[in-house]
């Protein structure tokens, strides 16, 4: 955010001095730069230098710990946070502490979202129903247009079981293609859009169980609908009548 070019600064020297004792100076070589703000002590001051503990101890005997970042072994673990806050309350210098809690931030975000989750699932459900209805209409129309083709195959010896097996495999291949596009292009686009708005650094969450449920429904629809349509066509008349109708 300072408009500095890392390539130009990497490898160059930078010097700093102790705030209280300006005669105490150290020089470091710049190894890299980051715009992560977790290490910034006070806003409005020059860039913060990130060094190892030994460099800090060599610089001053009693360094001041201004900020501490604590990462829990289990994210958003309330018992861990309660233990940390209990230690702060028991400290004689507890009035000097202030903290930001990601748990509180998550709860505030959840409260701000309101019923957005339910609305989102409702929209997805409506779109899913529309998609299934479109597929049913397309599948039925496709089977009617293929009536002549299937009837001719039956006339040269293809059995009913073989026709159904062919339709089942067509449904499986169709579903597999849809799932492949969803798991590659679909998730890729979703992840890219998510990261453009992920200003809080939240992890990307994939809804595995809803996805498995939708996959099961998709397989059932793509297999049952063509087979059911074929059975309806088969009962509509004899093989000769079906071929004659298709020709007409």
N, C-alpha and C positions, 0 to 999 in steps of 0.2 A: 504493500500500500504506500510505501515511500517512493515507488518508482525506481527502485534499484535493480540493476541487472546482475543476476547471480554469476553469469559467465565472466563478467568483467571483474567482479570482486573476489571470486574464488581464488585462493592462494595468496592474496595480499595480506598485509599486516594491519592489525587494528589495536590501538592502545586504549587503556582505560585507567582511571584513577579512583582511589577510594574517596567517597563523598566527604568524610570528616578529615581525612589526611590526604590531601592532594599530592603530597610527595611520594605516596605509596602507589606506584604504577606497575602495570603489567602489559605485556604485548602478546597478542595471540595471532595465529594464522587462521584466516577464514576458510573453513572447510565446506560450507554450504549455507543456504538460507531457507527459511520457512516462513509462511504467513499464518501459521497456527497461533492463535492468541492465548493459548492456555498458560504460556509462560510470562506473559506481560504483567509486570508488577503494578505500574501506574500508567494510566492513559495520558498521552500528551508528552511523554518523555522520549528520549532517543531510543533506537532499536535495542532490544534486550539481547545480550550475549548468552548463549547456552554453552556451559563448560562442564567438565566433570567435577566430582566432589573434591578430588585432590587439588585441583586448581583453586577452588574456593578456599580450602583450608590453608593453602600456601599464601593466599592473598591476604587473609586476615584471620586472627586467632578466634574471634567470636563473631562469626557471621550471623546476621539476622534472618530468621526464617519468616518470610513475608507471606508466602502462600504454599499450601500443601494440597496436592491432588491425590485422592484416595480412590483406587479402583477395587471394587468388590470382586471376590472370587465368583460370586453369583450375582448377576446384574439385578438391580432393583430389589435387593434383599433387605427387607425392612428391619429384621433383627440385627443385622450388621450396622445399619444406620443408627438404630436406637442405642447400640452399645457405644458407638462413637460419640453421639450426643450426650450420653450419660457421662463419659469421661470428661467432656467439655464442661458439663454442669458441675462436676466435682473438682474442677481446677480452681485454684484461688484467683486465677486471672481470666475467669470465664467471660468477664465483660469486654475483654480485648478480642474475643473471637467473633467472627461472622462467617456464615457459610451459605453455599448454594447447594440445593439437593436436587439431583436428577429425578428422584422419586416424586418430589413436589412438582417439578416441572412437568413430568409425565401426567400427574393427576390434574394439573391445571389445563394441559392440552386436551386431556380426555373430557374435562368439564366443558371446555370451549367448543369441542366438537359436537356436543349434544347428541342428536340422533342421526348424525351424518353417516355412521356405520350402518344403521338400519336402512336409511334412505339409499345408501350405496348398494346394499344387498338387494333391496327392492328393485332398483334400476337394472341390476344384473339379472335378476329373475325375470323381469319383463322382457329384456333383450334375449334371454335364453329361450323363453316361450315363443317369441317371434321367430327366432332362428330355427327352432324345432318345427314350427308350423310351415315355414318356408321350405325346409328340407322335405317334409311330408308331401307338400304339394309338388315339389320338383321330382321327388322319387316316384310318386304315383303317375305323374305325366310321363316320366321317362319309361316306366314299365309299360304304359299304354302304347307309347311310340315303338317299343321293342317287342310288341306282341307278335308281329309277323316273324321277327328274327327268332324268338324263343320257340314259336310254334313250328318253324321249319326245322330247328334243331331237334325238337321232339319227334318230328316226322321221320328223321333219319336215324332214330334209335336212342336219343338222349332221354334218360328216365327222369321222372319227377324228382327223385332224390338228388340226381346230379344237377338239375336246374337249381334246386334250393341250395345245394352246396356252393354252386357258382355265385348265387346271389349273396350268400353269407360271406364268402371271401371278398366279394366286391365291397360289402359294407365294412368289413374289417380293414381293407386297404384304404377306403375313404376315410374312416375314422383315424387310422394311423397317420395319414397325410395331414389331417387337421391338427392332431396332437403334435406332430413334428413342427408345423409352422407356429403353433402356440408356444411350445417350449423353446424355440429358437428366436424367430423374428418377434413374436408377440412379447415374450419376456424381455428381450433386448430393448425394445422400444419402451416398454413399461419402466424398466430399470433406469434408462436414460432420462425419461421424464421425471421419475422419482428423485434422482440425484440433483436435477436442476432446482428442485424446491426443497431439498433436504438441508436446510440451513442449520439444523440442530445436530446433524451427524447421526441420526437414528439409523439402525440397521434395517436393511431391506428384508421384508418378511414375505415368504411365499406361502399362500394358503393351501397347504398340502391336502388336508382332508376335504375341503370343498372341491378342490381340483379332482381328487379321486372320485368323489361322488358325481361330478359332472362328466367325468370320463366314462363311468359305468353307465350313466343315462345315455350318453352319446353312442356307446357300443350297442346298447339295447335298441335304441331307435333306428340306428343305421342297419341293423340286422333284421329286426322284426318287420319294419315297414315294407321293404321290398318283398320279403317272403309272403307277408300277408296279402300284398297287392297281387302277387303271382297266383296265390290260391283263389282270390276273387276272380281273376281273369280265367283261370282254369275251369272254374265252375260255371262260367258264363256260356259255355257251349262246348261242342265236341272239337277235336283238333281240326277237322276239315272246315267247320263253321268259323273257327277263329282265324284260319288262314284266309278264307274267303272274305271275311269282314275286313281283315288287314289289307288285302289287295284292293277291295273297293274303297 
